């Protein structure tokens, strides 16, 4: 009891001395703003005199663009800023995956994005981490797809599939040490074309990848691949780029007029690569015009004339595939217009024909034609008889006078 009483007295004495006798030793310091005499030089909570406040980059994409900032510019891409930011963050954080799958429609930029990513991975003089200079030997060789550490797998000429032998050859290359880059990179283009044996052969590498190997796959959709392949990849789903963004890029890069840039952007259907190809190869526009003119002729033709044209086109599988691809784009416009959707057509120069067919067809009828054309293109890829495919499409077309 006596011991407790003494401890209480000691505590009281300490309290009295600290807060009554020497209060200035423990009282908080009142700091005047911007007074250098009261600021500690290395204290992050205080503002140093004559030191400008750092400007932070806006977090929203709209705010960044308002300042003229575009994350995809360093990779020389049209659109897909979010994908560029994602891949750059993987490089900067040292969190690069062993396999990536880039999906999206043909011409949207799948291969270009994969190559830009490869350049950022192997660039010898990157302006900053996650970017590529585009001028060093590695960057130039990746751009030309001739780098010794870049192995490319695609369909061979005259073949409809990627074969298992091609995948096994890739696996042997990836098991070797890189020659001049930090990684060995395997680029597998249009991997939905791989036969089941080839897809299964790739699984071993995806499950146990070599430490210095990175796989980059492209495909129209993840659903077209084996689920076991998709689950082992970082999937980057590319979507069509807004036509206004493509048109602005075409004007800036190629010096096109506003009218010409908008026309190419709409015809491309939001696919920057296809828009650039249309400008580079004007014969593609003429080819498209002839295909759409022939469609309008077939809509008004009788069955005898249709079958005669089908026999002519069936002589060349590639020609027939191109014609049906243009027809599919046109019928999608008809479907959208018949459904009453407020979407700009991909074929603005065929506005009158689109309106005429949308006025006499229901959305269900237009949808049925779109499905038939999609199936026909798939049949051609699998080497179904071209005459049979062409005649089936002719039977599916409505007759409108």
C-alpha positions as CSV (number, residue, x, y, z in Angstrom):
1,X,0.0,0.0,0.0
2,X,2.8,2.3,0.9
3,X,4.6,1.4,-2.3
4,X,1.5,2.3,-4.4
5,X,1.1,5.7,-2.6
6,X,4.8,6.6,-3.3
7,X,4.4,5.7,-7.1
8,X,1.3,7.9,-7.3
9,X,3.2,10.8,-5.8
10,X,6.1,10.4,-8.2
11,X,3.7,10.3,-11.2
12,X,2.1,13.5,-10.0
13,X,5.4,15.2,-9.5
14,X,6.5,14.3,-13.1
15,X,3.3,15.6,-14.5
16,X,3.6,18.9,-12.7
17,X,7.1,19.5,-13.9
18,X,6.5,18.6,-17.5
19,X,3.3,20.6,-18.1
20,X,3.7,23.4,-15.6
21,X,7.3,24.2,-15.0
22,X,8.8,23.4,-18.5
23,X,5.8,23.6,-20.8
24,X,7.8,25.0,-23.7
25,X,9.8,21.8,-24.1
26,X,6.8,19.7,-25.1
27,X,4.3,22.2,-26.5
28,X,3.7,21.9,-30.2
29,X,5.4,24.4,-32.4
30,X,3.2,26.9,-34.2
31,X,4.5,27.2,-37.7
32,X,3.9,30.2,-39.9
33,X,3.2,29.3,-43.5
34,X,6.1,29.8,-45.9
35,X,8.4,30.8,-43.1
36,X,11.8,29.2,-43.9
37,X,13.0,29.6,-40.3
38,X,10.4,27.1,-39.1
39,X,10.6,24.6,-41.9
40,X,12.7,21.4,-41.7
41,X,14.6,20.9,-45.0
42,X,13.8,17.2,-45.5
43,X,10.3,17.2,-44.1
44,X,7.9,16.1,-46.9
45,X,5.0,17.7,-45.1
46,X,6.5,21.2,-45.4
47,X,6.8,23.3,-48.6
48,X,10.3,24.4,-49.4
49,X,10.8,28.1,-50.2
50,X,11.1,29.0,-53.9
51,X,10.3,25.4,-54.9
52,X,7.5,25.1,-57.6
53,X,4.7,22.7,-56.9
54,X,5.0,19.7,-59.2
55,X,2.3,19.3,-61.9
56,X,0.5,16.0,-61.7
57,X,-0.8,14.3,-64.8
58,X,-4.6,14.1,-64.8
59,X,-5.9,10.6,-64.2
60,X,-8.8,10.6,-66.6
61,X,-8.2,10.0,-70.3
62,X,-10.4,13.0,-71.3
63,X,-8.4,15.3,-69.1
64,X,-5.1,14.0,-70.5
65,X,-6.3,14.5,-74.1
66,X,-7.4,18.1,-73.2
67,X,-3.8,18.8,-72.5
68,X,-2.6,17.2,-75.7
69,X,-1.4,14.0,-74.0
70,X,-1.8,10.7,-75.7
71,X,-0.3,7.6,-74.1
72,X,-0.3,5.7,-77.4
73,X,1.7,8.3,-79.2
74,X,5.0,6.8,-78.0
75,X,4.1,3.6,-79.7
76,X,2.8,5.3,-82.8
77,X,-0.6,3.8,-82.6
78,X,-4.1,5.1,-83.5
79,X,-6.3,4.5,-80.5
80,X,-6.0,1.7,-77.9
81,X,-4.5,4.0,-75.2
82,X,-5.7,1.8,-72.4
83,X,-4.0,-1.2,-73.9
84,X,-0.7,0.7,-74.3
85,X,-0.9,2.0,-70.7
86,X,-1.6,-1.6,-69.4
87,X,1.4,-3.1,-71.3
88,X,3.7,-0.2,-70.3
89,X,2.8,-0.7,-66.7
90,X,3.7,-4.3,-66.9
91,X,7.2,-3.4,-68.1
92,X,7.7,-0.5,-65.7
93,X,6.6,-2.6,-62.7
94,X,8.7,-5.6,-63.8
95,X,5.5,-7.7,-64.0
96,X,5.7,-8.9,-67.7
97,X,3.5,-12.0,-68.3
98,X,4.9,-15.0,-70.1
99,X,2.0,-15.0,-72.6
100,X,-0.4,-12.4,-74.1
101,X,-3.4,-12.8,-76.3
102,X,-4.4,-9.9,-78.5
103,X,-8.0,-10.2,-79.8
104,X,-10.1,-8.1,-82.1
105,X,-11.4,-7.8,-85.7
106,X,-8.9,-8.0,-88.6
107,X,-7.2,-4.7,-89.2
108,X,-7.9,-3.3,-85.7
109,X,-4.2,-3.3,-84.7
110,X,-3.6,-6.7,-83.0
111,X,-0.3,-7.4,-84.8
112,X,0.9,-3.8,-84.6
113,X,0.3,-3.6,-80.9
114,X,2.1,-6.9,-80.3
115,X,5.1,-5.6,-82.3
116,X,5.2,-2.3,-80.4
117,X,5.1,-4.3,-77.2
118,X,8.0,-6.4,-78.4
119,X,10.0,-3.3,-79.3
120,X,9.5,-1.8,-75.8
121,X,10.7,-5.1,-74.3
122,X,14.0,-5.3,-76.3
123,X,14.8,-1.6,-77.1
124,X,18.5,-0.8,-76.6
125,X,17.9,2.9,-75.9
126,X,14.4,3.4,-74.5
127,X,13.4,7.1,-73.9
128,X,11.9,5.8,-70.7
129,X,10.9,2.5,-69.3
130,X,8.0,1.0,-71.2
131,X,8.8,2.9,-74.4
132,X,10.8,2.2,-77.5
133,X,13.1,4.5,-79.5
134,X,12.2,3.0,-82.8
135,X,15.7,3.7,-84.1
136,X,18.0,1.1,-82.6
137,X,18.9,-2.1,-84.3
138,X,16.5,-4.2,-82.1
139,X,13.6,-1.8,-82.8
140,X,14.2,-1.8,-86.6
141,X,14.5,-5.5,-86.8
142,X,11.3,-6.1,-84.8
143,X,9.5,-3.6,-87.0
144,X,10.6,-5.6,-90.1
145,X,9.9,-8.9,-88.3
146,X,13.5,-10.0,-88.9
147,X,14.9,-10.0,-85.4
148,X,16.9,-13.2,-84.6
149,X,15.1,-13.5,-81.3
150,X,11.7,-13.1,-82.8
151,X,10.1,-16.3,-84.1
152,X,6.9,-15.9,-86.1
153,X,4.3,-18.6,-86.6
154,X,1.5,-18.1,-89.1
155,X,-0.4,-20.1,-91.8
156,X,1.9,-21.3,-94.6
157,X,1.0,-20.4,-98.1
158,X,-1.7,-22.7,-99.4
159,X,-2.6,-24.0,-96.0
160,X,-5.7,-23.3,-94.0
161,X,-4.3,-24.1,-90.6
162,X,-1.3,-23.6,-88.4
163,X,0.3,-27.1,-88.1
164,X,1.7,-28.8,-85.1
165,X,5.2,-29.0,-86.7
166,X,5.3,-25.2,-86.7
167,X,4.5,-25.0,-83.0
168,X,7.1,-27.6,-82.1
169,X,9.7,-25.8,-84.1
170,X,8.8,-22.6,-82.1
171,X,9.2,-24.5,-78.8
172,X,12.7,-25.6,-79.7
173,X,13.7,-22.0,-80.5
174,X,12.2,-20.6,-77.3
175,X,14.2,-23.1,-75.2
176,X,17.4,-21.5,-76.4
177,X,19.1,-18.4,-74.8
178,X,18.4,-15.1,-76.5
179,X,21.0,-14.0,-79.0
180,X,20.9,-10.2,-78.8
181,X,17.8,-9.3,-76.7
182,X,16.7,-9.8,-73.2
183,X,13.9,-12.2,-74.4
184,X,13.1,-14.7,-77.1
185,X,9.7,-13.7,-78.4
186,X,7.2,-16.0,-80.2
187,X,4.6,-14.2,-82.3
188,X,1.7,-16.5,-83.3
189,X,-0.5,-14.7,-85.8
190,X,-4.2,-15.6,-86.2
191,X,-3.9,-18.5,-83.8
192,X,-7.6,-19.4,-84.2
193,X,-6.3,-21.1,-87.4
194,X,-4.3,-23.6,-85.4
195,X,-5.5,-27.2,-85.7
196,X,-6.2,-29.0,-82.4
197,X,-2.9,-30.8,-82.3
198,X,-1.0,-27.4,-82.7
199,X,-3.1,-25.8,-80.0
200,X,-2.5,-28.7,-77.6
201,X,1.2,-28.7,-78.4
202,X,1.4,-25.0,-77.3
203,X,0.0,-25.8,-73.9
204,X,3.2,-27.3,-72.7
205,X,5.1,-24.1,-73.3
206,X,2.3,-22.1,-71.8
207,X,2.3,-24.2,-68.6
208,X,6.1,-24.4,-68.3
209,X,7.5,-21.4,-70.2
210,X,11.3,-20.9,-70.4
211,X,12.4,-18.0,-68.2
212,X,13.5,-15.8,-71.1
213,X,10.6,-16.5,-73.4
214,X,7.5,-14.4,-74.1
215,X,4.6,-15.6,-76.3
216,X,2.4,-13.1,-78.2
217,X,-0.7,-14.5,-79.8
218,X,-3.3,-12.8,-82.0
219,X,-6.8,-14.0,-82.8
220,X,-10.2,-12.6,-83.7
221,X,-11.7,-13.6,-80.4
222,X,-10.7,-15.5,-77.3
223,X,-13.8,-17.8,-77.8
224,X,-12.2,-19.1,-81.0
225,X,-9.3,-20.7,-79.0
226,X,-9.2,-23.6,-76.5
227,X,-10.2,-22.4,-73.0
228,X,-7.0,-24.0,-71.7
229,X,-4.9,-21.7,-73.9
230,X,-6.9,-18.6,-73.1
231,X,-6.7,-19.2,-69.3
232,X,-2.9,-19.2,-69.5
233,X,-2.6,-15.8,-71.3
234,X,-3.1,-12.2,-70.4
235,X,-6.0,-11.3,-72.7
236,X,-6.0,-7.9,-74.3
237,X,-9.3,-7.4,-76.1
238,X,-9.1,-4.6,-78.7
239,X,-12.2,-2.9,-79.9
240,X,-12.9,-0.8,-82.9
241,X,-11.6,2.7,-82.5
242,X,-14.0,5.7,-82.8
243,X,-14.2,6.9,-86.4
244,X,-13.6,10.5,-85.3
245,X,-10.3,9.5,-83.8
246,X,-9.2,7.6,-86.9
247,X,-10.2,10.5,-89.1
248,X,-8.3,13.0,-87.0
249,X,-5.2,10.7,-87.1
250,X,-5.5,10.3,-90.9
251,X,-5.6,14.1,-91.4
252,X,-2.6,14.6,-89.1
253,X,-0.4,11.8,-90.4
254,X,-1.3,11.7,-94.1
255,X,-2.5,15.2,-94.7
256,X,-5.9,14.1,-96.0
257,X,-8.9,16.4,-96.3
258,X,-11.5,16.2,-93.6
259,X,-14.0,14.7,-96.1
260,X,-11.6,12.0,-97.3
261,X,-10.4,11.1,-93.8
262,X,-14.0,10.7,-92.6
263,X,-14.9,8.5,-95.5
264,X,-11.9,6.2,-95.0
265,X,-12.6,6.1,-91.3
266,X,-16.3,5.1,-91.8
267,X,-15.4,2.5,-94.4
268,X,-12.8,1.0,-92.1
269,X,-15.4,0.3,-89.5
270,X,-13.2,1.5,-86.7
271,X,-10.2,-0.5,-87.8
272,X,-7.1,1.8,-88.1
273,X,-5.0,-0.8,-89.9
274,X,-7.6,-1.2,-92.6
275,X,-8.1,2.5,-93.0
276,X,-4.3,2.9,-93.6
277,X,-4.4,0.1,-96.0
278,X,-7.2,1.7,-98.0
279,X,-5.2,4.9,-98.3
280,X,-2.0,3.0,-99.2
281,X,-3.7,0.8,-101.8
282,X,-6.4,2.8,-103.7
283,X,-7.2,-0.3,-105.7
284,X,-8.9,-1.7,-102.6
285,X,-11.5,1.0,-102.8
286,X,-12.2,0.2,-106.5
287,X,-12.4,-3.5,-105.6
288,X,-14.9,-2.7,-102.9
289,X,-17.0,-0.5,-105.2
290,X,-17.2,-3.3,-107.8
291,X,-18.2,-5.8,-105.2
292,X,-21.0,-3.7,-103.8
293,X,-22.2,-2.8,-107.3
294,X,-22.4,-6.5,-108.1
295,X,-24.5,-7.1,-104.9
296,X,-27.1,-4.5,-106.0
297,X,-27.2,-6.2,-109.4
298,X,-27.7,-9.6,-107.8
299,X,-30.5,-8.3,-105.6
300,X,-32.5,-7.4,-108.8
301,X,-31.4,-10.5,-110.9
302,X,-33.3,-13.7,-111.4
303,X,-32.0,-17.1,-110.3
304,X,-30.5,-18.0,-113.7
305,X,-28.3,-14.9,-113.7
306,X,-27.4,-15.3,-110.1
307,X,-26.2,-18.9,-110.6
308,X,-24.2,-17.8,-113.7
309,X,-22.4,-15.2,-111.6
310,X,-21.8,-17.8,-108.8
311,X,-20.1,-20.1,-111.3
312,X,-17.8,-17.3,-112.4
313,X,-16.8,-16.3,-108.8
314,X,-16.4,-19.9,-107.7
315,X,-13.3,-20.3,-109.9
316,X,-11.2,-18.3,-107.4
317,X,-11.7,-18.9,-103.6
318,X,-9.8,-15.8,-102.7
319,X,-11.9,-13.5,-105.0
320,X,-15.1,-15.0,-103.7
321,X,-14.0,-14.5,-100.1
322,X,-13.2,-10.8,-100.7
323,X,-16.6,-10.2,-102.4
324,X,-18.5,-11.9,-99.5
325,X,-16.6,-9.8,-97.0
326,X,-17.7,-6.6,-98.7
327,X,-21.2,-7.9,-98.9
328,X,-21.2,-8.7,-95.2
329,X,-20.2,-5.1,-94.3
330,X,-23.1,-3.8,-96.5
331,X,-25.7,-6.1,-95.0
332,X,-24.6,-5.2,-91.5
333,X,-25.5,-1.6,-92.4
334,X,-28.9,-2.8,-93.7
335,X,-29.4,-4.7,-90.4
336,X,-28.6,-1.6,-88.3
337,X,-30.8,0.7,-90.4
338,X,-33.7,-1.7,-90.4
339,X,-33.5,-2.0,-86.6
340,X,-33.7,1.8,-86.3
341,X,-30.3,2.2,-84.6
342,X,-28.6,5.6,-84.9
343,X,-25.2,4.4,-86.0
344,X,-23.2,5.8,-88.9
345,X,-23.0,3.2,-91.8
346,X,-19.7,1.6,-92.8
347,X,-20.6,2.3,-96.4
348,X,-21.7,5.9,-96.5
349,X,-21.5,6.0,-100.3
350,X,-24.2,3.4,-100.5
351,X,-26.7,5.2,-98.4
352,X,-29.5,5.1,-100.9
353,X,-29.2,1.3,-101.4
354,X,-29.1,0.7,-97.7
355,X,-32.2,2.8,-97.2
356,X,-34.0,0.9,-100.0
357,X,-33.3,-2.5,-98.6
358,X,-34.0,-1.5,-95.0
359,X,-37.4,-0.2,-96.0
360,X,-38.5,-3.6,-97.4
361,X,-36.8,-6.0,-95.0
362,X,-37.4,-6.7,-91.3
363,X,-34.4,-6.8,-88.9
364,X,-34.9,-10.6,-88.6
365,X,-34.6,-11.0,-92.4
366,X,-31.5,-8.8,-92.5
367,X,-30.0,-10.7,-89.6
368,X,-30.5,-14.0,-91.4
369,X,-28.5,-12.8,-94.4
370,X,-25.7,-11.6,-92.1
371,X,-25.6,-15.0,-90.5
372,X,-25.5,-16.8,-93.9
373,X,-22.7,-14.6,-95.1
374,X,-20.7,-15.2,-91.9
375,X,-21.2,-18.9,-92.3
376,X,-20.1,-18.8,-95.9
377,X,-16.9,-17.0,-95.1
378,X,-16.2,-19.6,-92.4
379,X,-16.9,-22.4,-94.9
380,X,-14.4,-20.9,-97.4
381,X,-11.7,-20.8,-94.7
382,X,-12.3,-24.6,-94.2
383,X,-12.1,-25.3,-97.9
384,X,-15.8,-26.1,-98.5
385,X,-16.7,-26.3,-102.2
386,X,-16.7,-22.8,-103.5
387,X,-19.5,-23.4,-106.1
388,X,-21.7,-24.7,-103.3
389,X,-21.0,-21.7,-101.0
390,X,-21.6,-19.2,-103.8
391,X,-24.9,-20.7,-104.9
392,X,-26.2,-21.0,-101.3
393,X,-25.6,-17.2,-100.9
394,X,-27.4,-16.4,-104.1
395,X,-30.4,-18.4,-102.9
396,X,-30.3,-16.5,-99.6
397,X,-30.4,-13.0,-101.2
398,X,-33.8,-11.3,-101.4
399,X,-35.1,-10.2,-104.7
400,X,-35.9,-6.5,-104.8
401,X,-36.8,-4.7,-108.0
